[in-house]
């Protein structure tokens, strides 16, 4: 925990040294490829600062995993939807801490060629996060986040990522997440800020 807080503080400090950049935008939409261990698919997410330093967030991911073993074929779908509310705390001209609370809905369905009934399950839970976003330059952003998630069971997750803008509004993002169950998540895609 202390190492995570130290890395968040370091990111904020790094961002504060580049006065030509602005605050990171909390008004954006993005989408792309996502992978959670053996599952892969697509994700769409966004954020909107509807009043000063308060924002809404939301995301949707659709993932799939197909297994074939000894003639048994299993197809599993995983759909994850979130909606949240966050608070922005600027710490310099180019960096902000944020706190966020999200509701999570997780839908799982699985079918196989064994003739057994299909499996469907739905769970909901929550996630509490704190993070920092910092603009290194006017077109390069880095961020880190620490989250506590509780759906099937409680877990802690650390996220590292970055956005590289190709124009004033359009860019690319890459992100890596790992939780204390050693689940690895990779996200890559296109981002648009407004």
N, C-alpha and C positions, 0 to 999 in steps of 0.2 A: 504494500500500500504506500509506504514512504517513497519507494523508488518511482511508483506511478505518479505520485504528486510532484516529485522532483522533476520528472520528465515533462509534465504538464506546465510547470513553472518555467522550465527551460525553453519550451516552445514559445511561451508568452514573451519571455525576455528576448529571444532571437527576433521575433516579429517586431518588437518595439524599436529595434535599431535601424529600421528602414523607413524613413519618414516619407519617401516618395509614394509608398503604397497607402491604400485606404483600409478601412475596416472590412473584414470578410462579410460578404452579403449572406443574409439569412433568407433571401428571396430567390429561390432556385427550383428547378425541376431537373431530374436526371434519370437516366435509364441505361441498362446494359446487361452484361453477363454476370451471373452469380454462381458460386460453387460452395457448398457446405459438405465437407467430406466427400462421400460418393454421390451426392445429389448435385445436379447442375440445372440451370434454367435462366430465367430473366428476372430483373427487378426494375421497378419504377418507384421513385420517391421524390419528395419535395418538401419545401418549407416556405412559410409566408409570415413575414413580420407585420402583423396587422395593426399594432400600435407600437410606439417606441419601446424597444427592448423586450417585447413579448411576441412570441411566434407560435404558429401551429405547424405541426409536422405530420407527415403520413407516408406510408410505404406499402407496397404490395410485391411479394415475390412468389413465383410459381416455379417449383423445382420437381425433377423427376429422377428416379433411379430404376434401372432395369437390371435384373439379375437372372442368370441362367446357370443352373447347376443340376447335373444328373437328369437332364430332361425336364426339369421343373423351371418354368419361366415365371418370374414375379415382377410386376410393374407397380411401383409405388410413387404416388404424387404427394407433394408437400406444398401447401399454400399458406403463406404467412402475411397477415395484414396488420398494420399498426396505425394508431392515431395518437398524437401527443401534443403537449403544451410545454413551451420552454421559456426560460428567462435568460436574457443576454446581459452580461456584466463586462463592459469594456474595461480593459486594464492598461491600454496604451492606444496610440493613434492607429495601430495596425493589428491589434490582437484583442480577443475577447474570450473570457470564460463563459460557459453556459451551463445551466441546470435544466434537465428535461425529465418529464414523467410521461410514459406511454402505456396505452392499453394494447395488448397483443391478442390476436385471434389466430390460432393455428389449426389447420384442417389437414388430416392425413387420410389417404385412401390407398388401398392396396388390393390388387387382384392377381390371380395366378391361373395356370392352365390345369390345375389339379381337380377342378370341379367343386372346390370348397366355396362357400359364400364369400363375397367381397368384404373387405374390412374397411370400415369408415370410423374415424374418431375425430372429435373436436375438443379442443382445450383452449381456455383463455387464461391470461395472466397479465403481468405488468413488468415494466422495466424502468428503473431509475438511473439516470446518467449524469455525469459531469464531464466536461471536456474543455479543451481550448482550441481555438482556431486562430491562425496567424498568417498574415500576408508577408512573405519574404520580399516580394517585389510586387508591382502592380498586376502581374499576371501569374504569380506562383503562390499557391496557398498550401500550408501543411496543417494537419490537425491530429489530435489524439483524444481518446475518450475512454473513460472507465465506467462500466455499467454493471448494475446488479439486476439480474433477470430471474423471474419466478413464474414458470409455467408448469411443467411436470415436477420440477424440483428447482431449487435455488442454484444459481451459478453466477460467477463473476467473469466479465469479459473485458479485454483491452483491445482497442482499435487504434491503428495508425493509418493515415492516408494522406493523399495530396490531390490538388487540382491544378492543372496547367491550362491557362486560358490562351486560346489561339487568336481570339478577337476580344473586344471589350466584354462580350457576353457569352460566347461559345467556347467550351473547352473540353478537356478529358479528365477523368478521375480514376484513381487506383486506390484500393483499400485492402488491408489485411486485418482480420480479427481472430482472436484465440481466446477460448474460455478455459476454466479450470478443469473441464473434462477433456481437455486437449482436442477440442473440435476446432478445425481450421476453416475459416471462411475467406473467400477471395471475391472482390467486386471490382469490375472494370467497366467503364462506359463513357458516355457523353453527358456533359453537364451544361445547363443554360441558366444564367442568372438574369434577373430582371429587376 
